């Protein structure tokens, strides 16, 4: 499980998989059984080992109450991965969404410019709706294009605040093949300013002005 919080990342990794990691990749190593988690140590890339429930509660109290401008990532190592993931989700109201990477016959990807940032089409599931149906619907509503559903790429989690409530948005991403873009048009009601088909080189520039979660999804797509 990877969570995008603002522009830093939290990864939850089981103890067995953690054996393949090198501590030299991290700026700080914190043993949660031996020391307290302090805001001044949350700088750069941080690894926290021996993570238990009190660790999660302490960490998210800090994250929700303080600005951490120099934090890039936190990797949590635990023997109880599923339990820790459930505890993290309990810190938020969970909203489910779905989105798509649409590719045309020239190998270009459909990108949209919204709120001065390059993004991919996505949106919340309607009541009783499956993520697969929602992904296709959102692509059509936001971009005016018809696409054929392909494989699932990945699931992302990112947080935001809405009306003083902390939200964790779970988004399932799917690859799609373009069927018809003759009526392509940005959905201005959703603050989408423009749409553009991009090849890899153009996308590299666009992704500088994007979100970490979007860069992650596209990386997963191209490394399939």
C-alpha positions as CSV (number, residue, x, y, z in Angstrom):
1,X,0.0,0.0,0.0
2,X,1.3,3.4,-1.0
3,X,-0.4,6.6,0.2
4,X,0.2,10.1,-1.4
5,X,-0.1,12.8,1.3
6,X,0.4,16.2,-0.3
7,X,3.6,15.6,-2.2
8,X,5.2,13.0,0.1
9,X,4.6,9.2,0.1
10,X,4.0,6.6,2.8
11,X,4.7,3.0,2.0
12,X,3.7,0.1,4.2
13,X,5.9,-3.0,3.8
14,X,5.8,-6.4,5.4
15,X,8.8,-7.5,7.4
16,X,9.8,-10.2,4.9
17,X,9.8,-7.9,1.9
18,X,11.8,-5.4,3.9
19,X,14.8,-7.7,4.0
20,X,15.5,-6.7,0.4
21,X,15.8,-3.0,1.3
22,X,19.0,-1.2,2.1
23,X,19.1,1.3,5.0
24,X,21.6,3.4,2.9
25,X,18.6,4.5,0.8
26,X,17.2,6.4,3.7
27,X,18.1,9.6,5.5
28,X,16.7,8.6,8.9
29,X,16.1,5.1,10.5
30,X,13.7,5.1,13.4
31,X,13.1,2.1,15.6
32,X,9.6,2.6,16.9
33,X,10.3,0.3,19.9
34,X,13.3,2.3,21.1
35,X,12.5,5.9,20.3
36,X,9.6,8.3,19.9
37,X,8.7,9.7,16.5
38,X,9.6,13.4,16.5
39,X,8.7,15.9,13.8
40,X,12.3,17.1,13.5
41,X,13.3,13.6,12.3
42,X,10.8,13.5,9.5
43,X,13.1,14.9,6.9
44,X,14.0,13.4,3.5
45,X,13.4,9.7,3.1
46,X,12.6,8.0,6.5
47,X,12.4,4.3,7.4
48,X,10.5,3.4,10.6
49,X,10.9,-0.2,11.8
50,X,8.9,-2.3,14.3
51,X,5.7,-0.4,13.5
52,X,2.7,-1.1,15.8
53,X,-0.6,0.6,16.4
54,X,0.7,3.3,18.7
55,X,3.3,4.2,16.0
56,X,0.6,4.7,13.4
57,X,-1.5,6.9,15.8
58,X,1.5,9.0,16.8
59,X,2.7,9.4,13.2
60,X,-0.7,10.5,11.8
61,X,-1.3,12.9,14.7
62,X,1.9,14.7,13.5
63,X,1.1,14.5,9.8
64,X,-2.4,16.0,10.3
65,X,-1.3,18.8,12.7
66,X,2.0,19.9,11.3
67,X,3.5,21.0,8.0
68,X,6.4,18.8,7.0
69,X,8.0,20.6,4.0
70,X,11.2,18.7,3.9
71,X,9.7,15.2,4.1
72,X,9.9,13.1,0.9
73,X,8.8,9.6,2.0
74,X,8.1,7.4,5.0
75,X,8.6,3.6,4.7
76,X,6.8,1.7,7.5
77,X,8.1,-1.8,8.3
78,X,5.7,-4.1,10.2
79,X,4.9,-7.7,10.9
80,X,1.2,-6.9,10.7
81,X,0.9,-5.2,7.3
82,X,-2.9,-5.7,6.8
83,X,-3.6,-4.6,10.3
84,X,-1.6,-1.4,9.9
85,X,-3.2,-0.7,6.6
86,X,-6.6,-1.0,8.2
87,X,-5.6,1.3,11.0
88,X,-4.3,3.9,8.6
89,X,-7.6,3.8,6.6
90,X,-9.5,4.3,9.9
91,X,-7.8,7.7,10.3
92,X,-9.8,8.9,7.3
93,X,-13.2,8.8,5.6
94,X,-12.6,6.6,2.5
95,X,-13.9,7.7,-0.9
96,X,-13.7,5.3,-3.8
97,X,-12.9,6.4,-7.3
98,X,-11.8,5.1,-10.7
99,X,-9.9,6.5,-13.6
100,X,-8.2,5.6,-16.9
101,X,-5.2,6.0,-19.1
102,X,-6.6,6.3,-22.7
103,X,-4.2,5.5,-25.5
104,X,-4.9,6.3,-29.2
105,X,-3.7,4.5,-32.3
106,X,-0.5,6.5,-32.4
107,X,0.5,5.5,-28.8
108,X,-0.4,8.9,-27.4
109,X,-2.0,9.3,-23.9
110,X,-4.9,11.6,-23.2
111,X,-4.0,14.2,-20.6
112,X,-6.1,17.0,-19.2
113,X,-5.2,20.3,-17.7
114,X,-7.2,21.0,-14.6
115,X,-6.6,23.6,-11.8
116,X,-3.3,24.6,-13.6
117,X,-2.0,21.0,-13.3
118,X,-1.8,18.1,-15.8
119,X,-3.9,15.2,-14.7
120,X,-5.7,12.0,-15.8
121,X,-9.5,11.5,-16.0
122,X,-10.9,10.0,-12.9
123,X,-13.9,10.4,-10.5
124,X,-15.9,9.0,-7.6
125,X,-18.0,5.9,-8.0
126,X,-21.8,6.4,-8.1
127,X,-23.8,4.4,-5.6
128,X,-23.7,0.7,-6.5
129,X,-21.4,1.3,-9.4
130,X,-18.3,-0.9,-10.1
131,X,-14.9,0.7,-10.6
132,X,-14.6,-0.6,-14.1
133,X,-17.9,1.0,-15.2
134,X,-17.1,4.2,-13.3
135,X,-13.6,4.5,-15.0
136,X,-15.2,4.4,-18.5
137,X,-18.0,6.8,-17.5
138,X,-15.6,9.3,-16.0
139,X,-13.4,9.3,-19.1
140,X,-16.4,10.0,-21.3
141,X,-17.9,12.6,-19.0
142,X,-14.7,14.6,-18.4
143,X,-13.2,14.3,-21.9
144,X,-16.0,13.5,-24.3
145,X,-14.3,10.4,-25.7
146,X,-15.3,6.8,-25.9
147,X,-12.8,4.2,-24.9
148,X,-12.6,0.4,-24.5
149,X,-11.7,-0.9,-21.0
150,X,-8.4,-2.8,-20.7
151,X,-6.4,-4.2,-17.8
152,X,-6.2,-2.8,-14.3
153,X,-3.0,-0.9,-13.8
154,X,-2.9,-0.2,-10.1
155,X,-4.7,1.3,-7.1
156,X,-3.6,4.6,-5.6
157,X,-4.5,6.2,-2.3
158,X,-4.2,10.0,-1.7
159,X,-5.5,12.3,1.0
160,X,-7.1,15.6,1.0
161,X,-9.3,17.8,3.3
162,X,-12.9,18.7,2.4
163,X,-15.1,20.7,4.8
164,X,-12.7,20.1,7.6
165,X,-12.9,16.3,7.0
166,X,-9.8,14.2,6.2
167,X,-10.5,12.1,3.1
168,X,-8.6,9.1,1.8
169,X,-9.4,8.6,-1.9
170,X,-8.9,5.1,-3.2
171,X,-8.6,5.2,-7.0
172,X,-8.5,2.1,-9.2
173,X,-6.8,2.8,-12.6
174,X,-7.4,1.0,-15.9
175,X,-5.8,1.1,-19.3
176,X,-8.1,2.0,-22.2
177,X,-8.0,2.0,-26.0
178,X,-9.6,4.9,-27.8
179,X,-12.7,4.1,-29.8
180,X,-13.9,7.6,-30.8
181,X,-12.6,11.1,-30.0
182,X,-14.7,13.0,-32.6
183,X,-16.6,14.7,-29.8
184,X,-13.6,15.3,-27.4
185,X,-14.3,18.3,-25.2
186,X,-13.1,19.2,-21.7
187,X,-15.8,19.2,-19.0
188,X,-15.6,22.8,-17.8
189,X,-17.9,22.1,-14.9
190,X,-15.1,20.1,-13.4
191,X,-12.6,22.9,-14.0
192,X,-10.9,21.1,-16.9
193,X,-9.4,23.8,-19.2
194,X,-8.0,21.7,-22.0
195,X,-7.3,18.2,-23.3
196,X,-4.2,17.0,-25.2
197,X,-2.9,13.8,-26.7
198,X,0.7,13.4,-25.7
199,X,3.6,11.2,-26.7
200,X,6.2,10.1,-24.2
201,X,8.5,13.1,-24.8
202,X,5.8,15.7,-24.4
203,X,4.5,13.9,-21.4
204,X,7.9,14.1,-19.6
205,X,7.6,17.9,-19.7
206,X,4.0,17.9,-18.6
207,X,4.5,15.6,-15.7
208,X,6.9,18.2,-14.1
209,X,3.6,20.1,-13.4
210,X,1.6,17.2,-12.2
211,X,0.9,15.1,-9.0
212,X,3.2,12.4,-7.6
213,X,0.3,10.0,-7.8
214,X,-0.2,10.6,-11.5
215,X,3.5,10.2,-12.2
216,X,3.3,6.9,-10.2
217,X,0.3,5.6,-12.3
218,X,2.0,6.4,-15.6
219,X,5.2,4.8,-14.5
220,X,3.2,1.6,-13.7
221,X,1.5,1.8,-17.1
222,X,4.7,2.1,-19.1
223,X,6.4,-0.7,-17.1
224,X,3.7,-3.2,-17.6
